[in-house]
Amino acid sequence: MSKDKKLVVSLLLVVMLMAISPIFLLKDAEFGGSDDAGSVMIESIHEGYEPWFEPILEKAIGGELPGEVESLFFCLQTAIGVGIIAFYMGRMVERKRLGKEDEDL
């Protein structure tokens, strides 16, 4: 195996270990969302707190969205953001490559 392949494989193993290790190391930990933690903290500070508004989709369907749907929306939002960033990075690389070709002529 070449030096670059060994580096890539070892980095992938480190990343996988970092992603999986909290599951085994933190046995009694609760992995909740930041929205829930924020609302709990606000309730502990100001007991009579009433939210200013309800989420639009929850109001439209008359209840709370299932966790799977929330995860889907989060993944779609992430995919759109990554797509935009990748598009502009690709444009910058292509622009740089075409600029070098013009200099060679």
N, C-alpha and C positions, 0 to 999 in steps of 0.2 A: 504494500500500500504506500502511496506517495505521502509526503509530509502534509500536503493540503488536505487530503482525504482523512488522515488521522486526526488532524485538527478539527475538521467539520464533525466527524463522528464523536470525538470526545466532547465538543461543545454541545452537540445534540443530547448526549447522555447527561451532561450536567443540567441542561434545561429541563429534561424529563424528570430528573431527580428533584430539582427545585419545585416542579409542579406537583409531584406526587407526595413528597415528604410531609407536607403539612397534614395530610389525611391520616398518616400513621403516627406522627409525633404529637399532634394535638387531639388526643382521644375525645375529650369532653367539650371541645370547642363547638360553638354554634356559628355557622357561616351564614349570616343574615345580610340583607341589603342595607345600604346606607340610609335609604328612606325610612326604614323601620327604626333604625338606631336614632336617627334625628328626631322622629316623632316621639320616641320614648324619652329622649333627653329633654325635649320641650315640655312634655307632660310633667316631668319631675321638677322642672324649674317653675313653670306656671301652670297650676293644676286646672284652671278653668279655660285653658286654651281652646279656641275654635279655629280650625283652618279657614283661610280666607276664601278658598275656592275648592271645587272638586275637579278632578281630572276630567277632561272633555269626554274621553271614551267611556269612562266609568259612568258618567252622567247619561250618555247616549244609550248604553245597554242596561242601565238600571242596577248595576252592581259592580263588584270588583272584577278586574280582568284575571283570568287564570294565569298561573305562573308561566306556563308554556308560551302563552301569547306575549307576555311581557318579555320573555327571553327572545322570542322571535323578533320583536320590534328592536330590541337591543342589538341583536346580530345583524339585522338589516341596516340599522344606523351605522354600525361599525363597518360593514361591507361597503356602504356608500362612501364613508370617509376614507377608507383605505383605497378604494378605487380612484377617488379624486387625487389623493396624494401620489399614488403610483402613476397616474396619468401625467401629472406635472413633473414628476421625477423623470419619467421617460422622455418627455419633451425636452427637458434640460440636457439629458444625455445625448439625445439626437441632435439638438442644436449645437452642442459642443463638438460632436463627431463631424457634422457637416461643416462647421467652421474650420476644422483641421483639414478637411478635404479641399476647401477653397484655398487655403494657404499653400498646399502642395502644388496647385496648378500654376 
